[in-house]
Amino acid sequence: MAEIILKSVSNYALKDVDLEVRPRETLAIVGVTGAGKTTLIKAIAGLVPFEGQILLNGRDIRSISIRQRGIGYLPQDLYLFPHMTVFTNIVYGLRGKGLDKREKHRRGWEVMEVMGISDLAGRYPVHLSGGEKQRVALARAIALRPEILLLDEPFSSLDVKTVKYLRLEFKRVMRELNLTTLFITHNLTEAEEMGDRLAIMEGGRILRVGGFSEIFFQPDHPMISELLGSHTILNCQSYEVIGYGLTRVETGKLSLIVPDEGAPIRKVAIASRHVYLSREKPPGPDVNRFLGVVEKVEREGSLRRLRVDINGEKILAEAPENDASLHALTPGTSVYVILRLRHLIPLQVQGVNPTSAIARGLK
């Protein structure tokens, strides 16, 4: 179990970064391109110079040779060797580790089994899909049996369906191996799903570190508010625990099923990007599905933002401007709204200022 502490770390891209990564946690570092995210993990990996201190389990990382740091690094460019098979790519990093051929062979098959890619052992990278290449690259990183895993935008070049599957796979592996992980992304949805905590980064500095809900409801910085986007907060009049980790809450005239957090629920929030709209009635059960009326439509850059009235509750939604299915949605249009259970965030924390949380919503 490894702990990483950064103290006043600076270089050409970083500016006095202070950060603590707890043992066995996944810290998602979020920021726009150029925020310094990749430089940060490269400093930890020993790939770029820096001033200040990076402590690994209390020791200055510069006093530990790169080979002895116990770090697995998965760069955005996977760097799989095209002339090597999957198996050879995976065991390549074990050279110089003092392992005999038999042990390298055993460890290679072990990590392929963990990643579910044993059937790919004899293939070459050119014959792999994007998702398969990502799993091979991760297998190569964990074959070293690291305590720390550095992931740099691992899903940026993959399609949505593949990304959803790989997120689950990567989380499973990180938990099974008790890895301390830094996960770099510019995608807030990935950060929310992958991270135990989030660190928001801009201009080489860490602006905020905390749990997703904490940052979500109290952004306290214009850049963080912009990154989070608009969202809806609903006031709860009553709630009822219904079991199986679920609670039914009443918000105005809406009845919602939300995750049971084991405490009284005062408010429920959902980000606009997680609100699904459809002109046709969607198939499936009617849980958290409502028929509403579009009140307002705005365009902001590449996004289309909408406000929908459902029995007096105002729900904010957004979608890419190139989503043709929403072009017919104009004020007065009826539309079905789905508030997905997994994206509804129950709130029990006192002292939250809802006004600041919805400052970027449609008015």
C-alpha positions in Angstrom: 0.0 0.0 0.0 1.7 3.2 -1.2 1.1 6.8 -0.2 2.3 9.7 -2.3 2.7 13.3 -1.0 3.7 16.2 -3.2 5.1 19.4 -1.5 5.5 22.6 -3.5 6.3 20.7 -6.7 7.2 23.0 -9.5 8.8 22.9 -13.0 8.1 24.4 -16.4 4.4 23.3 -16.2 3.7 22.9 -12.5 3.3 25.7 -9.9 3.7 24.8 -6.2 1.6 21.7 -6.3 0.7 20.2 -2.9 -1.2 16.9 -3.1 -1.7 13.8 -1.1 -2.7 10.4 -2.7 -3.9 8.0 0.0 -3.0 4.3 0.0 -5.2 2.2 -2.3 -7.3 5.1 -3.4 -7.9 6.2 -7.0 -7.4 10.0 -7.3 -8.9 11.3 -10.5 -7.0 14.5 -11.7 -9.3 16.5 -13.9 -8.6 19.6 -16.0 -8.6 20.9 -19.5 -5.8 20.4 -22.0 -2.7 22.2 -20.8 -3.6 22.1 -17.1 -0.4 20.2 -16.2 -2.0 16.8 -15.5 0.4 14.7 -17.6 3.4 16.6 -16.4 2.3 15.9 -12.8 2.3 12.1 -13.3 5.5 12.2 -15.4 7.2 13.9 -12.4 6.1 11.1 -10.2 7.3 8.5 -12.7 10.7 10.2 -12.9 10.3 11.3 -16.5 10.6 15.1 -16.0 12.7 17.2 -13.6 11.0 19.2 -10.8 11.7 21.3 -7.7 10.1 20.6 -4.3 9.4 17.2 -2.8 7.6 14.0 -3.9 7.5 11.5 -1.1 6.7 7.9 -1.6 5.8 6.2 1.7 7.8 9.0 3.4 10.9 8.8 1.3 12.0 11.4 -1.2 11.3 9.8 -4.6 14.6 11.0 -6.0 16.5 8.8 -3.5 14.8 5.8 -5.0 15.8 4.4 -8.4 13.1 4.4 -11.0 13.1 0.6 -11.2 12.6 0.4 -7.4 9.7 2.9 -7.1 7.1 0.3 -7.8 5.3 2.4 -10.4 3.3 1.2 -13.3 2.7 3.9 -16.0 0.2 3.7 -18.8 0.8 6.6 -21.2 -1.9 8.0 -23.5 0.1 6.6 -26.4 0.3 3.0 -25.5 3.7 2.2 -27.2 3.0 -1.4 -27.9 5.8 -2.9 -29.9 4.3 -3.8 -33.3 6.8 -6.6 -34.0 6.0 -8.4 -30.7 3.1 -10.6 -29.8 0.8 -9.6 -26.9 2.5 -12.0 -24.6 6.0 -10.7 -25.5 4.8 -7.1 -25.1 3.6 -7.9 -21.6 6.7 -9.7 -20.3 9.1 -7.2 -22.0 9.1 -4.9 -19.0 10.2 -7.7 -16.8 13.7 -7.8 -18.3 16.3 -6.7 -15.8 14.1 -7.7 -12.9 16.3 -10.8 -12.0 13.5 -13.2 -13.0 14.2 -16.4 -14.7 12.4 -17.4 -17.9 9.9 -19.6 -16.1 8.9 -16.9 -13.6 8.5 -14.3 -16.4 6.3 -16.8 -18.3 4.2 -17.5 -15.2 3.7 -13.8 -14.4 2.8 -13.0 -18.0 0.0 -15.6 -18.1 -1.1 -14.5 -14.6 -1.7 -10.9 -15.7 -3.3 -11.9 -19.0 -5.8 -14.0 -17.0 -6.5 -11.1 -14.6 -7.2 -8.9 -17.7 -9.2 -11.5 -19.5 -6.9 -11.5 -22.6 -5.3 -15.0 -22.5 -6.8 -15.7 -25.9 -4.9 -12.8 -27.4 -1.4 -14.1 -26.3 -0.2 -14.9 -29.8 -1.6 -11.9 -31.7 0.2 -8.8 -32.8 -1.0 -5.3 -32.0 -2.1 -4.6 -35.6 -4.7 -7.3 -35.2 -6.1 -5.9 -31.9 -9.1 -3.6 -31.4 -8.6 -0.3 -29.4 -10.1 -1.8 -26.3 -7.9 -4.9 -26.6 -4.8 -2.7 -26.9 -5.7 -0.8 -23.8 -6.1 -4.0 -21.8 -2.7 -5.3 -23.1 -1.0 -2.1 -22.1 -2.5 -2.2 -18.6 -1.5 -5.9 -18.3 2.1 -4.9 -19.2 2.0 -2.2 -16.5 0.7 -4.4 -13.7 3.0 -7.3 -14.7 5.7 -5.3 -12.8 3.5 -5.7 -9.7 3.5 -2.0 -8.9 2.1 -0.4 -5.8 1.3 2.8 -7.8 -0.5 3.0 -11.1 -0.4 6.1 -13.3 -3.1 6.3 -16.0 -2.9 9.1 -18.5 -6.2 9.6 -20.5 -6.5 5.8 -21.0 -9.9 6.0 -22.8 -9.5 9.1 -24.9 -9.3 7.4 -28.3 -12.0 4.7 -27.7 -15.7 4.6 -28.6 -18.4 5.1 -25.9 -19.4 1.4 -25.7 -15.8 0.2 -25.2 -15.1 2.9 -22.7 -18.0 1.9 -20.5 -16.8 -1.7 -20.4 -13.1 -0.8 -19.8 -14.0 1.5 -16.9 -15.5 -1.4 -15.0 -12.5 -3.7 -15.9 -9.9 -1.1 -14.8 -11.7 -0.5 -11.5 -11.9 -4.2 -10.8 -8.2 -4.7 -11.4 -7.2 -1.7 -9.3 -9.3 -2.9 -6.4 -8.2 -6.5 -6.7 -4.5 -5.5 -6.7 -4.9 -2.8 -4.0 -3.2 -0.2 -6.2 -2.8 3.5 -5.4 -3.9 5.1 -8.7 -3.7 8.5 -10.3 -6.2 8.7 -13.1 -5.7 11.6 -15.5 -8.7 12.8 -17.5 -10.4 15.8 -19.0 -13.8 13.9 -18.9 -15.8 14.6 -15.7 -17.9 11.5 -16.2 -14.8 9.3 -16.2 -13.5 11.1 -13.1 -16.8 10.6 -11.3 -17.0 6.9 -12.1 -13.3 6.1 -11.6 -12.2 8.3 -8.8 -12.6 7.9 -5.0 -11.7 11.6 -4.9 -11.2 14.3 -7.5 -8.4 16.9 -7.9 -9.3 19.8 -10.1 -6.2 21.3 -11.9 -5.7 24.5 -13.9 -2.6 26.3 -15.0 -0.3 23.9 -13.3 -2.0 24.3 -9.9 -4.4 22.2 -7.9 -7.5 24.2 -7.3 -9.5 21.7 -5.2 -9.4 18.2 -3.9 -12.4 16.4 -2.5 -15.2 13.9 -3.0 -17.4 14.4 -6.1 -20.5 15.5 -4.2 -18.5 18.0 -2.2 -17.0 19.6 -5.2 -20.3 19.3 -7.2 -22.3 21.2 -4.6 -19.7 23.7 -3.6 -17.5 24.4 -6.6 -16.1 27.7 -5.1 -14.1 28.6 -8.2 -15.3 29.9 -11.7 -13.2 27.3 -13.5 -14.6 24.5 -11.4 -18.2 25.7 -12.1 -17.4 25.8 -15.8 -16.0 22.3 -15.7 -18.9 20.8 -13.9 -21.5 22.4 -16.1 -25.1 23.2 -15.2 -27.2 20.9 -13.0 -30.5 20.7 -11.3 -31.0 20.5 -7.5 -34.4 19.3 -6.3 -35.7 19.9 -2.7 -37.0 16.7 -1.0 -40.2 17.0 1.1 -40.0 13.4 2.3 -38.2 10.1 1.8 -38.7 6.4 2.4 -36.1 3.7 2.5 -37.4 0.9 0.3 -34.5 -1.5 0.6 -31.9 -3.0 -1.8 -29.8 0.2 -1.3 -32.6 2.4 -2.6 -34.8 5.3 -1.3 -38.0 6.9 -2.6 -38.0 10.7 -2.3 -40.8 13.2 -3.0 -39.7 16.4 -4.7 -42.6 18.7 -5.4 -44.8 16.6 -7.6 -42.1 14.2 -8.7 -41.4 10.8 -7.0 -37.9 9.6 -7.6 -35.9 6.5 -6.7 -32.4 7.4 -5.6 -29.4 5.6 -4.0 -29.8 5.1 -0.2 -26.9 6.8 1.5 -28.0 5.8 5.0 -28.9 9.4 6.1 -31.8 11.8 5.7 -32.0 13.1 2.1 -32.6 16.9 1.9 -31.9 17.4 -1.8 -31.2 15.5 -5.0 -29.0 16.7 -7.8 -28.4 15.6 -11.3 -25.9 17.1 -13.9 -27.5 18.3 -17.1 -25.3 16.1 -19.2 -26.8 13.0 -17.5 -30.5 14.0 -18.3 -31.8 11.9 -21.2 -34.5 13.3 -23.5 -36.6 11.5 -26.1 -39.5 12.5 -28.4 -40.7 8.9 -28.2 -41.6 7.0 -25.0 -38.5 5.0 -24.1 -38.9 1.2 -23.5 -38.5 -0.2 -20.1 -39.9 0.4 -16.6 -41.3 3.9 -15.7 -38.8 4.4 -12.9 -37.6 8.0 -12.9 -39.2 8.6 -16.3 -41.5 11.6 -16.8 -43.3 13.4 -19.6 -42.5 17.1 -19.6 -42.7 20.2 -21.8 -39.7 22.1 -23.2 -39.7 25.7 -21.8 -36.5 27.1 -23.2 -33.7 26.1 -25.6 -30.3 27.8 -25.9 -27.1 27.1 -27.9 -23.7 27.6 -26.3 -20.8 26.6 -28.4 -21.1 22.9 -29.3 -23.9 22.3 -26.8 -27.7 22.7 -26.9 -29.1 23.5 -23.4 -32.7 22.9 -22.6 -35.1 23.6 -19.6 -38.0 21.2 -19.3 -41.0 21.6 -17.0 -42.2 18.4 -15.3 -45.3 19.1 -13.1 -43.7 22.4 -11.9 -40.2 21.1 -11.5 -37.6 22.7 -13.8 -35.1 20.2 -15.1 -31.9 21.3 -17.0 -30.6 19.1 -19.8 -27.8 19.5 -22.4 -26.6 17.5 -25.4 -24.2 18.0 -28.3 -25.4 20.4 -30.9 -24.9 17.7 -33.5 -27.4 15.4 -31.8 -30.1 15.6 -34.6 -32.7 13.8 -32.4 -33.0 17.0 -30.3 -33.3 19.6 -33.1 -37.1 19.2 -33.2 -37.3 20.1 -29.5 -38.6 23.7 -29.3 -40.5 25.6 -26.6 -43.9 24.0 -26.1 -42.8 20.5 -27.3 -43.6 17.5 -25.2 -40.6 15.3 -24.4 -39.9 12.3 -22.2 -37.2 12.8 -19.6 -35.2 10.0 -17.9 -33.2 10.8 -14.7 -30.9 7.8 -14.5 -30.6 6.3 -11.1 -26.8 6.0 -11.2 -26.4 9.7 -11.8 -28.8 11.0 -9.2 -26.8 12.4 -6.2 -28.6 12.5 -2.8 -27.5 15.3 -0.5 -27.5 15.3 3.2 -24.7 17.9 3.8 -25.9 21.0 5.6 -24.8 24.5 4.6 -24.8 24.0 0.9 -25.7 27.1 -1.1 -28.0 25.9 -4.0 -27.8 29.2 -5.7 -24.1 28.9 -6.3 -24.5 25.3 -7.4 -27.0 26.2 -10.2 -25.5 29.5 -11.1 -24.7 28.3 -14.6 -28.2 26.9 -15.3 -30.7 28.5 -17.7 -32.6 31.3 -16.1 
